[in-house]
Amino acid sequence: MSGFILHPRLEVDTAFVADWALCRLLAMKDARYPWLVLVPRRSGAVEIFDLDEAGRAVLVEETARASRGLKALSGASKMNVGALGNLVPQLHIHVVARNPGDAAWPGPVWGQGRAQPYADDALAAWTARLREDL
Amino acid sequence: MSGFILHPRLEVDTAFVADWALCRLLAMKDARYPWLVLVPRRSGAVEIFDLDEAGRAVLVEETARASRGLKALSGASKMNVGALGNLVPQLHIHVVARNPGDAAWPGPVWGQGRAQPYADDALAAWTARLREDL
């Protein structure tokens, strides 16, 4: 895992939550949705199949952990999980809590409208809560 | 896996390719993008974490297999993988081959424009090719 550097766009758009066994867990700075991003700390990984089988098994477990935890924490009705990377090639998995009537429902959140920033205090409280509960 | 019934919306929107160990592999009837859908044959599964750990390990392997194979087959520059389910709750994983300049680039494909049907012959040829190559 040496040489891992978070993509500058993710560095700007997210806040650090925790380093799990494989992934760096990040919170998207967008208060419209409870929104996590998992980034495997494997330099050069772009697609899920760039990880080896053992890495993929951890990836899906960490994705399930984030998704189950965020659903419980947020009370959301549906989780959206996506690995797109059309703009940021570094492999990263979005885990987004969705509800009927949210800003993009029933469409996907990506590329829809503008991020709504958290107040600094609210962001710190949110990442602390994620660190504790997930 | 008894009692598995494909959601009627997926039944209409996709064509059968193959049954893998866990998932039914389907081809989306939309010629704008090389587009697969994997549906775990587990009745009642909605979220990835509704599968058990063994099921999730197979799910990520079948997702990687579909994604690697479709990228090679299509020559696409990026694969998009997503489990959304805002409209169709039955757990299903989209695997979509993307290229700069395609109909939705760089945004996500979901909810964008209208599906472009394949001619019947072309759809049969496409699913046969998928069956052989993936």
Chai-1 contact restraints between the chains, C-beta under 6 A:
chainA,res_idxA,chainB,res_idxB,connection_type,confidence,min_distance_angstrom,max_distance_angstrom,comment,restraint_id
A,E47,B,M79,contact,1.0,0.0,6.0,A-B,restraint_1
A,I48,B,A64,contact,1.0,0.0,6.0,A-B,restraint_2
A,F49,B,A64,contact,1.0,0.0,6.0,A-B,restraint_3
A,F49,B,S67,contact,1.0,0.0,6.0,A-B,restraint_4
A,F49,B,R68,contact,1.0,0.0,6.0,A-B,restraint_5
A,R56,B,V60,contact,1.0,0.0,6.0,A-B,restraint_6
A,R56,B,A64,contact,1.0,0.0,6.0,A-B,restraint_7
A,A57,B,A57,contact,1.0,0.0,6.0,A-B,restraint_8
A,V60,B,R56,contact,1.0,0.0,6.0,A-B,restraint_9
A,V60,B,V60,contact,1.0,0.0,6.0,A-B,restraint_10
A,A64,B,I48,contact,1.0,0.0,6.0,A-B,restraint_11
A,A64,B,F49,contact,1.0,0.0,6.0,A-B,restraint_12
A,A64,B,R56,contact,1.0,0.0,6.0,A-B,restraint_13
A,S67,B,F49,contact,1.0,0.0,6.0,A-B,restraint_14
A,R68,B,F49,contact,1.0,0.0,6.0,A-B,restraint_15
A,K78,B,G85,contact,1.0,0.0,6.0,A-B,restraint_16
A,K78,B,N86,contact,1.0,0.0,6.0,A-B,restraint_17
A,M79,B,E47,contact,1.0,0.0,6.0,A-B,restraint_18
A,N80,B,L84,contact,1.0,0.0,6.0,A-B,restraint_19
A,V81,B,A83,contact,1.0,0.0,6.0,A-B,restraint_20
A,G82,B,G82,contact,1.0,0.0,6.0,A-B,restraint_21
A,A83,B,V81,contact,1.0,0.0,6.0,A-B,restraint_22
A,L84,B,N80,contact,1.0,0.0,6.0,A-B,restraint_23
A,G85,B,K78,contact,1.0,0.0,6.0,A-B,restraint_24
A,N86,B,K78,contact,1.0,0.0,6.0,A-B,restraint_25
A,N86,B,P106,contact,1.0,0.0,6.0,A-B,restraint_26
A,L87,B,P106,contact,1.0,0.0,6.0,A-B,restraint_27
A,P106,B,N86,contact,1.0,0.0,6.0,A-B,restraint_28
A,P106,B,L87,contact,1.0,0.0,6.0,A-B,restraint_29
A,G107,B,G111,contact,1.0,0.0,6.0,A-B,restraint_30
A,P108,B,P108,contact,1.0,0.0,6.0,A-B,restraint_31
A,P108,B,W110,contact,1.0,0.0,6.0,A-B,restraint_32
A,W110,B,P108,contact,1.0,0.0,6.0,A-B,restraint_33
A,G111,B,G107,contact,1.0,0.0,6.0,A-B,restraint_34
